[in-house]
Amino acid sequence: MRAGIRHVVLTLGVIPMAVALAACGSGGGDPDGQSAPRIGLLLPDATTARWEAQDRPLLEKKIRQLCADCVVEHANAKNDVAIQQEQMDSMITKGVDAIVLVAVDARSLANEVRDAAQADIPVIAYDRLAEGPISGFVSFDGQEVGRLQGRALLRAMRDDSAGKRQIVMMNGDPSDPNAAQFKKGALSVLAGRVKIGKAYDTLQWRPETANMNMSGALSALGVANIHGVYAANDGLAAGSISALKANKVDPLPPVTGQDAELGAVQRIVGGEQYMTVYKPFGPEASAGATMAVTAAHGAALDRVAKDTVRPTGGKQVPAVMLTPVSVTVGNIKDTLVKDGVYTVGQICVPRLASACSKAGLT
Ligand code: BGC
């Protein structure tokens, strides 16, 4: 785990100098040298907390640090593909200098990515790989996210239900390429070791859909026969847990998650959720901002990224791939608190006081 964090720091260690060079460079995105560079930031939805609560402020801050006169034009597609297509069109019409895109649906946005490339506007795919001729990509190893979730689930179930372990899988939205990676990684660990009683794909990553699906799984399998829940992210974990509680499942089976949402961290402290996957927001936003500013100045991205990726319908491009971290109650302090994502005060609300002191969160 620590090695993972160290890896992140090392990966990004090369970036600041390269950006400084890019920022002093020819200003390729601003040929007249007059107007301030403009960067479009297109986020997918307001359902999952991270995009507006973590990624947006961190990206904006880092872009400002790297480029004091850069202007960020933000828009949120609220999970609607047509709205995001319009937002892309509008950024292209305005002639922004670079676009940071978290695609609602990778395939449906490919035409707009092509239009941007034709207009010489570099598109940085942020967290989710977009289809088409993007210029760069920053994300985490998605299969490793799934493996961390799968391993944690096996560990949590080991003592409970000798050999008769049955789980329910709450996977993400199939139009998000990350969802397939998470599922593949998780199955590489879980297949053959547990029985998968029910598996669902969750359109638009909606917690209320996971809630409905978990109620269905409980009726189909029986409340006593679910020994673990693979939830691909914290929103799906929340929806699943509320269905388990509504059906009086006690004790709750271990439930996985992802995103280190504050509510999930509190559920972990309170014993309702077993784990989450923390994908350090700071390094991801920093790499995304660095790529965007570099591209907006017309400089090459291979100077700021050491990995590569080949998107569907595009050629190989520079990428920064970061390492995810598994978080259970025992390492909240060494990860999320240490990195300044949350203070102990934010996590330890009065109702969690005794759970917090048991967990050493004081
Ligand atoms: C991201 C996750 C997020 C999910 C739902 C995925 O592409 O990697 O962090 O929970 O989308 O928004």
Residues whose N, C-alpha, C, O or C-beta is under 5 A from the ligand:
A	BS01	BGC	T48 D127 R128 D176 N178 W205 N233 Q258 D259
